[in-house]
Amino acid sequence: DLLRDDDSRTLAQCDDLLRDDDWFARKTAVDTIGKVAQPGDEAQLSLLYKHLEDTDIFVREAAVDAVAEIARQGDDVAITKLAMRLADEDCFVRTRAVVALGRLGRQGDSETIGLVGEMFEDGFVPVRKKAVEALEQLVAPGDAATLDRIRRCMNDPDQGVRDLARAALNRLPK
């Protein structure tokens, strides 16, 4: 119980830091919440959702990672909030959002698969690479449409994306 009390005090301090004008203080608080909060902690997730919209890109990146850490797989609210970051102006926030959706999305969830699949059009190569990896996690056995979507990545202008798509297709059941 002592650990829980320490965690509660830590989270209370984070709550104060989240209101700080300094981006580094907010980022530190978000990172700490991601490490300390219990899985599925709705109160902490609510705080993190607000910081998915933070003015600072580093805070938004940390918030995406923290939501992915705390939310339970299939958490529709978390998935919806993270999906909004797929349109973030910052390529690293978008990359982390793709990874988070691959982690939290349910296998075979056509909505999440569709959102991640749209990221194959992103101009930033790491976003497209993470989209291949995320779809590999999300594709359900026998989902020919998603397999075809991964197969089309074999025509990507980037060799790394093509290699990841080839490797994913080799690992997935035909």
CORMOZI-V907034 format. One record per backbone hydrogen bond with DSSP energy under -0.5 kcal/mol. NH is the residue of the N-H (numbers start at 1). CO is the residue of the C=O. Records with the same first field share a line. If there is no record, write none. Layout:
NH->CO + CO
This chain:
5->1
6->2
7->3
8->4
9->5
10->6
11->7
12->8
13->9
14->10
15->11
16->12
17->13
18->14
19->16
20->17
26->22
27->23
28->24
29->25
30->26
31->27
32->28
33->29
34->30
35->31
36->32
37->33
40->70
41->38
42->40
45->41
46->42
47->43
48->44
49->45
50->46
51->47
52->48 + 49
53->50
54->51
60->56
61->57
62->58
63->59
64->60
65->61
66->62
67->63
68->64
69->65
70->66
71->67
74->104
75->72
76->74
79->75
80->76
81->77
82->78
83->79
84->80
85->82
86->83
87->84
88->85
94->90
95->91
96->92
97->93
98->94
99->95
100->96
101->97
102->98
103->99
104->100
105->101
108->138
109->106
110->108
113->109
114->110
115->111
116->112
117->113
118->114
119->115 + 116
120->117
121->118
122->119
125->123
127->124
128->124
129->125
130->126
131->127
132->128
133->129
134->130
135->131
136->132
137->133
138->134
139->135
143->140
144->142
147->143
148->144
149->145
150->146
151->147
152->148
153->149 + 150
154->151
155->152
156->153
162->158
163->159
164->160
165->161
166->162
167->163
168->164
169->165
170->166
171->167
172->168
